[in-house]
């Protein structure tokens, strides 16, 4: 298996990060060994989560003062990609959990928050961090809803004010970790009589798995990422209080325009899957796979050339992706956002190309379910269609930002009823920008 020291600039990595990456790669063979059964049964990687929790890796982005590792977004992305080399479903669900930690961490640190917002936010995030650190609680963050593009229209799941709190009613599709997590981060729209649903009324609550009215339904039998257990989540008169708020009203909905990199954290998984497919191809051609005859296939020119193509695609993908994540921050520049959109696009498209080329290069035996490449190929097909940053949305966002100035974006044609509500629209940390908030 590849060594991350060969594809990252080690002078830019803190020793603490290197230790975590080394430890993940030490656990990786166990993850890989469990992956076939998880994929075949569409079961959840329970044992992998026990290992991650034992190492304290469920709190990578939790601030150190709360007992976490305090990783930056870029450091976290590297860890997710290393897990993805061994088991895509573990890496993907690992991100779903950590996203809840990241939202509480990074959105609190945004400089435009008022003193009142920050004072209200502080105890909310402390509760989440305590649950993750002391209880080893696992979070799911289902947002998607059938028939609704949540990047453009307000969330259909709604909450209404009642005595002592709110009642939530709605439906979530693709609720990864459903039935295996301890808490669900539920994004919903607060509804008011006589007012149409609005983005500015978006709320986010933490709902415990045993809360009355919360039900996991349906089966999970997809093409790829079968171990995510992304079943349906139904909420019927689920009662929540102020103590269940994950962040004050009006903050979560600003994530995509204010810190858009936080919504690109599905890409580390697929960066890892791409690396895993390349690593398999190299080992297969070298005749170094366990349980297979040690046949050296490197003498075939066509296979050598294909590996060169794969490496070229992989190296370019990773360089752009790593740059985008290492420079991520709140209120990024237009150039930084364009690089992130391009990185997201290249990873989600590139992983499919690399996995397909790997199968073509390794030949018919690689399609057998007894080998991991067939699973990696199916997993690779899933990333490009995952909201909020599908490849189609990324193509549109990149074209608009490249061709239009910030003050022209709202007049750019071609996306009537589409997803541009979530497009970055400028802003910064200067006094004028903060005053406009």
C-alpha positions in Angstrom: 0.0 0.0 0.0 1.2 3.5 -0.7 2.9 5.7 1.9 1.5 9.2 2.4 5.1 10.5 2.7 5.4 10.0 -1.0 2.6 12.3 -1.9 2.5 15.0 0.7 5.1 17.7 1.5 6.2 16.5 4.9 7.7 19.8 5.9 4.1 21.2 6.0 2.7 18.4 8.3 2.7 18.7 12.1 4.2 15.7 14.0 0.7 15.1 15.5 -0.8 14.7 12.1 1.9 12.3 10.9 1.3 10.2 14.0 -2.4 10.0 13.2 -1.8 9.1 9.5 0.7 6.4 10.5 -1.8 4.9 13.0 -4.6 4.9 10.4 -2.4 3.0 8.0 -1.5 0.6 10.7 -5.3 -0.1 11.2 -5.9 -0.1 7.5 -5.3 -3.8 6.7 -8.0 -4.7 9.3 -10.4 -2.3 7.6 -9.6 -3.8 4.2 -10.1 -7.3 5.5 -13.5 -6.4 6.8 -14.6 -4.5 3.8 -15.8 -7.4 1.6 -18.2 -8.7 4.2 -19.5 -5.2 4.9 -20.0 -4.7 1.2 -21.7 -8.0 0.6 -24.1 -7.7 3.5 -24.6 -3.9 3.2 -23.9 -3.9 6.9 -22.3 -1.1 8.9 -18.5 -1.1 9.7 -19.1 -1.5 13.5 -15.7 -2.9 14.3 -13.9 -0.2 12.3 -15.7 2.4 14.4 -14.7 0.7 17.6 -11.1 0.9 16.4 -11.4 4.6 15.4 -13.1 5.5 18.7 -10.4 3.7 20.7 -7.8 5.8 19.0 -9.8 9.0 19.7 -10.1 9.7 16.0 -13.8 10.5 16.2 -12.7 13.9 17.6 -10.0 14.9 15.0 -11.5 18.4 14.5 -12.7 19.0 18.1 -10.6 21.8 19.7 -7.8 20.6 22.0 -9.3 22.5 24.9 -12.3 20.1 24.8 -10.1 17.0 24.5 -9.9 16.7 20.7 -7.0 16.8 18.3 -7.7 20.3 17.0 -7.0 19.3 13.4 -7.4 22.0 10.7 -9.8 21.1 7.8 -6.8 20.2 5.6 -5.3 17.9 8.2 -8.7 16.2 8.7 -9.0 15.7 4.9 -5.7 13.8 4.8 -6.9 11.5 7.6 -10.2 10.8 5.7 -8.3 10.0 2.5 -6.0 7.5 4.3 -9.1 5.7 5.6 -10.6 5.7 2.2 -7.7 3.7 0.7 -8.9 0.7 2.8 -12.6 1.0 3.1 -14.7 3.7 1.3 -17.8 3.2 3.3 -15.9 3.7 6.6 -14.3 6.9 5.3 -17.6 8.2 4.0 -19.5 7.7 7.2 -16.5 8.9 9.2 -17.0 12.2 7.4 -20.7 12.3 8.2 -19.9 12.1 11.9 -17.0 14.5 11.7 -19.0 17.1 9.8 -21.1 17.7 12.8 -18.0 18.4 14.8 -16.6 20.6 12.1 -19.7 22.7 11.8 -19.7 23.3 15.6 -15.9 24.1 15.5 -15.4 26.2 12.5 -18.7 28.2 12.2 -18.2 29.3 15.8 -14.8 30.7 14.9 -16.1 32.9 12.1 -15.2 36.6 12.7 -18.6 38.0 11.7 -20.6 36.4 14.6 -22.0 38.9 17.0 -21.1 38.7 20.7 -24.7 37.5 21.4 -24.4 34.8 18.7 -21.1 33.6 20.1 -22.4 33.6 23.7 -25.4 31.5 22.6 -23.3 29.2 20.4 -20.6 28.4 23.1 -22.7 26.0 25.3 -24.3 24.4 22.3 -21.0 23.3 20.8 -19.6 22.3 24.1 -22.4 19.8 24.5 -21.6 18.2 21.1 -17.9 18.1 21.9 -18.5 16.5 25.3 -20.7 13.8 23.8 -18.1 13.0 21.2 -15.1 13.0 23.6 -16.5 11.6 26.8 -19.4 9.5 25.5 -17.7 8.5 22.2 -21.1 9.5 20.7 -21.4 9.0 17.0 -23.3 11.6 14.9 -25.2 11.3 11.6 -25.9 14.5 9.6 -28.8 13.7 7.1 -29.8 16.7 5.0 -31.0 15.3 1.7 -34.7 14.9 1.0 -36.4 13.1 -1.8 -37.6 15.4 -4.6 -35.9 18.5 -3.2 -32.5 20.0 -4.1 -31.6 21.5 -0.7 -28.8 23.5 -2.2 -31.4 25.7 -3.9 -34.7 25.5 -2.1 -35.4 25.6 1.7 -35.3 22.3 3.5 -38.8 20.7 3.5 -38.4 19.1 6.9 -40.0 21.7 9.2 -40.1 22.7 12.8 -42.8 24.7 14.5 -42.7 26.5 17.8 -44.6 24.9 20.6 -44.6 25.3 24.4 -41.1 24.7 25.7 -39.5 24.1 22.3 -40.3 23.0 18.7 -41.9 20.0 17.0 -40.1 18.6 13.9 -41.9 16.9 11.1 -40.3 15.6 7.9 -38.3 13.0 6.0 -34.6 12.6 5.3 -33.2 10.5 2.4 -29.8 8.8 2.4 -29.4 9.2 6.2 -26.0 7.6 6.5 -25.3 5.7 9.8 -29.1 5.3 10.2 -29.7 3.0 13.1 -26.0 2.9 14.2 -25.4 6.5 15.3 -26.2 8.0 18.7 -27.3 11.4 17.5 -28.8 12.9 14.3 -28.0 16.4 13.2 -31.4 17.5 11.8 -31.5 20.5 9.4 -35.0 21.9 9.1 -36.9 25.1 8.3 -38.8 26.9 11.0 -42.3 27.5 9.7 -44.5 30.5 10.5 -48.1 31.0 9.6 -48.6 33.0 6.4 -45.0 33.0 5.4 -43.5 30.8 2.7 -40.4 28.7 3.8 -37.2 30.8 3.7 -33.5 29.9 3.8 -33.0 32.4 6.5 -35.3 30.3 8.8 -33.1 27.2 8.6 -32.4 25.6 12.0 -30.3 22.6 13.0 -31.1 20.4 16.0 -29.4 17.4 17.6 -31.8 14.6 18.0 -31.0 11.5 20.1 -31.6 8.1 18.4 -34.2 7.1 21.0 -36.3 10.3 20.8 -40.0 9.5 20.3 -41.2 10.2 16.8 -37.9 9.4 15.2 -37.9 6.3 13.0 -35.5 4.6 10.6 -37.3 2.9 7.7 -36.6 1.1 4.5 -33.8 -1.1 3.2 -30.4 -0.2 1.9 -29.2 -2.1 -1.2 -27.3 0.3 -3.4 -24.7 -0.2 -6.1 -21.8 1.2 -4.1 -20.9 2.5 -0.6 -23.0 -0.3 0.7 -21.6 -0.1 4.2 -23.0 3.4 4.9 -26.4 2.1 5.8 -28.0 5.2 4.4 -31.7 4.4 5.1 -34.6 6.7 5.4 -35.3 8.8 8.5 -38.8 9.8 9.3 -39.6 12.5 11.9 -43.1 12.8 13.2 -43.8 15.4 16.0 -40.3 15.0 17.3 -40.0 17.4 20.3 -36.8 19.4 20.8 -35.8 22.3 23.1 -33.2 25.0 23.2 -30.9 22.4 24.7 -31.1 20.5 21.4 -30.0 23.4 19.2 -26.7 22.7 17.5 -26.1 26.3 16.7 -28.1 29.5 16.9 -30.6 30.2 14.1 -29.2 31.8 10.9 -25.7 30.4 11.2 -25.8 27.0 9.6 -27.3 28.3 6.4 -24.3 30.6 5.9 -21.9 27.6 5.7 -21.8 27.2 2.0 -21.4 30.9 1.1 -19.1 31.7 4.0 -17.0 28.6 4.4 -17.7 26.6 1.3 -14.9 24.1 1.8 -16.8 22.6 4.7 -19.3 21.2 2.2 -16.5 19.6 0.1 -15.6 17.0 2.8 -17.0 14.1 0.8 -14.0 14.3 -1.5 -11.3 12.9 0.9 -13.1 9.5 0.8 -12.9 9.4 -3.0 -9.3 10.7 -3.0 -8.6 7.6 -0.9 -10.6 5.3 -3.1 -8.6 6.5 -6.1 -5.3 5.9 -4.3 -6.5 2.4 -3.3 -7.4 1.5 -6.9 -3.9 2.6 -8.0 -2.2 0.8 -5.2 -4.1 -2.4 -6.1 -3.1 -2.1 -9.8 0.6 -1.8 -8.9 0.5 -4.7 -6.5 -1.4 -6.9 -9.0 1.0 -6.2 -11.9 3.9 -6.9 -9.6 2.4 -10.2 -8.5 2.5 -9.2 -4.8 -1.2 -9.7 -3.8 -1.7 -12.3 -1.1 -3.6 -15.5 -2.0 -2.8 -15.0 -5.7 0.0 -16.6 -7.7 3.1 -14.3 -7.8 2.8 -13.6 -11.5 4.9 -10.7 -12.8 2.8 -8.8 -15.4 5.0 -5.7 -15.8 6.5 -6.8 -19.1 3.3 -5.9 -21.0 3.8 -2.4 -22.5 0.1 -1.6 -22.6 -0.2 -2.3 -18.9 2.8 -0.2 -18.1 1.5 2.7 -20.1 -1.9 2.5 -18.4 -0.2 2.7 -15.0 1.6 5.8 -16.2 -1.8 7.4 -17.2 -3.3 6.4 -13.8 -0.4 8.0 -11.9 -0.5 11.2 -13.9 -4.2 11.6 -13.3 -3.9 10.7 -9.6 -0.9 13.0 -8.9 -2.6 16.0 -10.6 -5.9 15.3 -8.7 -4.1 15.1 -5.3 -2.0 18.2 -5.8 -5.0 20.4 -6.6 -7.1 18.8 -3.9 -4.5 19.1 -1.2 -3.8 22.8 -2.1 -7.5 23.6 -1.9 -7.9 22.0 1.5 -4.7 23.3 3.0 -5.7 26.9 2.2 -9.4 26.5 3.3 -10.8 29.1 5.7 -13.8 31.2 6.4 -14.5 34.0 3.8 -12.1 32.6 1.1 -11.2 34.5 -2.0 -12.7 33.9 -5.4 -9.5 32.2 -6.5 -9.5 29.9 -3.5 -13.2 29.0 -4.0 -12.6 28.2 -7.7 -9.7 25.9 -6.8 -11.9 24.1 -4.3 -14.7 23.7 -6.8 -12.2 22.4 -9.4 -10.6 20.0 -6.8 -14.1 18.6 -5.9 -14.9 18.1 -9.6 -11.5 16.5 -10.4 -11.7 14.1 -7.5 -15.2 13.0 -8.1 -14.7 12.5 -11.9 -11.1 11.3 -11.6 -11.8 8.5 -9.2 -14.2 6.9 -11.7 -11.6 7.2 -14.5 -8.8 5.7 -12.4 -11.0 2.8 -11.1 -12.2 2.0 -14.6 -8.7 2.1 -16.0 -7.5 -0.1 -13.2 -10.1 -2.8 -14.1 -9.2 -2.5 -17.8 -5.5 -2.8 -17.0 -5.7 -5.7 -14.5 -8.1 -7.6 -16.7 -11.1 -10.0 -16.1 -9.9 -11.4 -12.8 -10.1 -7.9 -11.2 -13.8 -8.0 -11.7 -14.3 -10.8 -9.3 -15.8 -10.0 -6.0 -13.1 -11.9 -4.2 -10.8 -8.9 -5.1 -11.3 -5.4 -3.8 -11.1 -3.5 -7.1 -14.6 -4.5 -8.2 -15.9 -2.9 -5.0 -13.7 0.2 -5.4 -15.1 0.6 -8.9 -18.7 0.6 -7.7 -17.9 2.9 -4.8 -16.2 5.3 -7.2 -19.4 5.9 -9.1 -21.2 7.4 -6.1 -19.3 10.6 -5.4 -20.2 12.6 -8.5 -23.9 12.6 -7.7 -23.7 13.6 -4.0 -25.1 16.9 -2.9 -24.3 19.7 -2.4 -21.4 19.6 -4.9 -22.4 17.2 -7.7 -20.2 17.4 -10.7 -23.0 19.2 -12.7 -23.3 21.8 -10.0 -19.5 22.2 -9.9 -19.4 22.7 -13.7 -22.0 25.5 -13.4 -20.3 27.2 -10.4 -16.9 27.2 -12.0 -18.2 28.6 -15.3 -20.2 31.3 -13.5 -17.3 32.4 -11.3 -14.9 32.4 -14.2 -17.1 34.4 -16.6 -18.9 36.8 -14.3 -17.8 39.3 -11.7 -19.3 38.8 -8.2 -21.8 41.6 -8.7 -23.0 39.9 -11.9 -23.7 36.5 -10.5 -27.4 36.9 -9.8 -28.0 38.0 -13.4 -26.0 35.1 -14.9 -28.5 33.0 -17.1 -29.0 29.3 -17.3 -29.9 28.2 -13.8 -33.5 29.1 -13.4 -34.8 27.0 -10.4 -31.4 25.4 -10.0 -28.7 25.3 -7.3 -27.1 28.7 -7.3 -28.5 29.7 -3.9 -25.5 27.8 -2.5 -22.9 29.4 -4.8 -20.2 31.5 -3.1 -20.9 35.2 -3.6 -17.9 37.0 -2.2 -17.7 38.7 1.1 -14.7 38.9 3.4 -13.5 39.9 6.8 -13.1 43.6 6.1 -15.3 46.1 8.0 -17.6 46.8 5.1 -18.3 43.1 4.5 -18.9 42.4 8.2 -21.2 45.4 8.5 -23.3 44.0 5.6 -23.9 40.8 7.6 
